[in-house]
Amino acid sequence: MATGAALAVGPRVMGANEEIRLAVIGCGVRGGTHIAEFGKLPGVRIVAVCDPDRVRLAAAAKTVATKFIWCGPARKEPIYRDKLQYDCSFTWNMGDGESCNQGVHEIDIARWMLGYTGLPRRTMSIGGRFVFNDAGEVPNTQIIYYDYPDVPILYEIHNLPKAKEYMTPEKWNTLPDFKGGVTGVCVQCEGGYTLGTAAFDSTGKKLQSFAGNEDHFANFIKALRSGKREDLNAEIAEGHVSTSICHAGNLSYRLGQAASLAEQRQQVGDTPCWREMHERYVKYLQDIEVDPNTSTLGPWLQCDAARECIQDNAKANELVRGNYRQPFTVPEIAL
């Protein structure tokens, strides 16, 4: 199901070739940001918006809801509720969970900071979908280790409150934090760390703040207008690399099995930062009264960066390929 409505903003003051016209598909949190940020830029006009939520676009839904259950290449499965917004990300058929949905942004920044240009040597994930017994499949608590030659990248997600007492509708969004940050990238250095746009010493004292660069919405429009790829702050292919890394971490989880805490610790091994993250994960589950022994332990997967696949694991590579129903099929390419 999809709906659409046109939205005109202001009279035309530029020639047709100078005006950038955009359509926004999905009018939730991020789509709303796109509308707000693109809409305020000079010479940019949002000409259409589209959303499957009948409440958000009720008038448009009356005319187009019977014509379009659009789900792209994904399998057509029964809709498990009458409103699908952010939680469409919580099934493997329609999404990839927070480790890819939000994680691609953080992994992209971490990779940029460290200068990594491809997949890690290997990856492993531990997590689970705890507390809820719902239609969701993706983990709502998860840790992932991306093994690179010099410095690893570790990723941690929490879609549950920070403690048992916060599991009420009024306090649900009180999430766990790391060194005071709820969402962001922390780079641990020898004498301190960076978190977001600030640097701290080992005691947590702020040493310096950093200013941001050009707004990426404006940068995108600038590159469209100039037609010069070098005007982009980042090549489009960089998004593909960061997304592929997130998928690799999810593959480990999807191939995992329920494992005892002892089995988890054995596989985590002696890498200090990974062991520390796992122990923090265990303590968090215990604090919200979830048994860590119910976690899903994913295998170590060896990545083939050049071919963008998993080494010696047919099941993992079947998941890499994904599902493409007609007419969204992708031709086979011999590697």
Secondary structure, DSSP 8 states (H G I E B T S, - for coil): ---EE----S---S-TTT-EEEEEE--SHHHHHHHHHHHTSTTEEEEEEE-S-TTTTHHHHHHHTTT----TTS-----SSS--SGGGGGSTTT---HHHHTHHHHHHHHHHHHT--S--SEEEEEEE--S--SS--S-SEEEEEEE-SSS-EEEEEE-S-SSGGG-STTTTT----BTTBSSS-EEE-SSEEEETTEEEETTS-EEEE----S-HHHHHHHHHHHT-GGGSSS-HHHHHHHHHHHHHHHHHHHT-EE--HHHHHHHHTT-HHHHHHHHHHHHHHHHTT--GGG-EE---EEEETTTTEETT-HHHHHHHH----TTS-------
